[in-house]
Amino acid sequence: MIQGIVDMDIDITLFLEKLRDEIKSYKVPIVELVEVQTHDPFKVLVTTILSARTKDETTAKASERLFEIAPDIKTLKSLSQEKIEKLIFPVGFYKAKAGYLAKLPEALKRFNDKVPNEIDELLTLPGVGRKTASLVLNVAFQKDAICVDTHVHRIMNIWGYVKTKTPLQTEMALRKKLPLQHWQEVNTILVTFGQGTCRPVSPHCNRCVIASLCPQNGVKLKHI
């Protein structure tokens, strides 16, 4: 058996189809909202960097303030790190993120001031890890990449679709197992579902549309 992949399978397509309909009334993650408003890879990248460990509402307001003054890489280059800090506060780790954004114009020079659309190139940019790179590929470029954050990692293990200890292990397992047709949508579906229903603390199993199908691996607290 390949590491992280279990022998007993749920019907992943059925699960995701049910949740795709379920989350239509939910608030989608901020990065997907940006994609609806603009197809600008620069704004998607910056918003994704700002969104790490930050509530969507805070990210939205910080992004709006920043883009009013610096809507592109050229105008971002004109801002000092201190100015960026003031604009994006109070996003989580705002000082570090301001440092990443201050270095971004220089880092993008080798790509002709354009956000690259390959994961290895995205990973060379300041503040960009695998999660951010994959999300940018999905949202900004509509390319097949599996973005695994804590929600995707947690829920895939609850379902028993994978048996992994880290998001990276989950990503590698999903690359081998998850049908390609779901690569671009799985993050949006599970992050939205994970924020609204399948929460890490006090999940709303009582109103979950797949409760009768879910193995509920590791779920200790459920509403009755």
Phi, psi and omega in degrees: 000132178294138183305129177092344182258128182262158183283324181275125185248142164275169174274089187299325179295318177297315180302311184290327176295316179297319181286330178301319177287321183299318189276002181301331180267357180275163170282126179276159180303152187303322183295324177291326175297321178298319181296326177293324184277331183204150175256020183284112180302327179300313181291324177295316179299310183297316179297322179294318177298317181292332189283344183300126179053040181218140177296146183303321181297320179292317178299316182300315181291320180294318179297318180298315179298316182293315184288339175296327182259324183229080182278357181209176185294328180295314181286329176297323180300332183280351183266141174282163178298323180296321178294318179298318178304315181295324182288324186263348177303136012251044177300155180300137179054045187297328180293315179296317181294323176297323177296318177299314183291326178295330180272348186298315180303319179294319181294330182275354179303318182292348178249025179058039177064020178247147174288123181291158182243028174237140188297319181296326178285320177299324182292347177277350183278148181297132177080008183251116173253189184297320180299311180297314181300315181295321180294320177297317178300316180294305190281315185276327186241359180052040178259150181288115176205144181262112178266115182246114173248192184295327179294312180298314179301313183294311186290322178297328176283325174300320180285344184075014178289328171226164174228092189225163182252341183223157175303324179296317177298322178297316179301314182296321179293318180293327177300328181274337192243321187288128177304139185305329183298341182258356187301315185285333187262343191296324180293312180301314182297311187283328175294315179296314178295322180291330177280327187263325185232301184274064185284153180294332176237131181053060177294148182271066181297333182294336181245011183284131184286346178244019184303322183287345181256340188283130177292339178056040179298123176080359180279116185256335184236119180229143174284138180250000000 
